[in-house]
Amino acid sequence: MHKSRLATLIIDSQVDDIKKRKDFLAKALSLGIGDPNYENENWVPLEIQEPQPHIWLQKVKHQSRIHIDIETDNIDAEVARLQKLGASIFENKDKFVVMEAPTRHRFLCREPAA
């Protein structure tokens, strides 16, 4: 039997500068800013307390929204399980699968981060 868990909450933000937006969300969620070594022009981590899921701000071109990453030790088995629940594959990528829930929310199914 494979394992899966909610690993990451991604706050997709259609903005010019994601770094200028991090303070609002960090303060609104009562979180600190994560490790600046992982920060770049497209990504900003927020500081979380284990075992909470990671929270990242991501600069995107599409409309702002929130999506989740489901982490699994067996992508094929997890995708099949989620399809049986009503999800569909939106796009296959090299290291993850973009899926769409019956509610039309997109999310990722991926292996654990290294």
Secondary structure as UniProt FT lines:
FT   STRAND          4..13
FT   HELIX           18..28
FT   TURN            29..30
FT   HELIX           36..38
FT   STRAND          43..46
FT   TURN            50..51
FT   STRAND          54..59
FT   STRAND          65..72
FT   HELIX           75..84
FT   TURN            85..86
FT   STRAND          88..92
FT   STRAND          96..100
FT   TURN            102..103
FT   STRAND          106..110
//
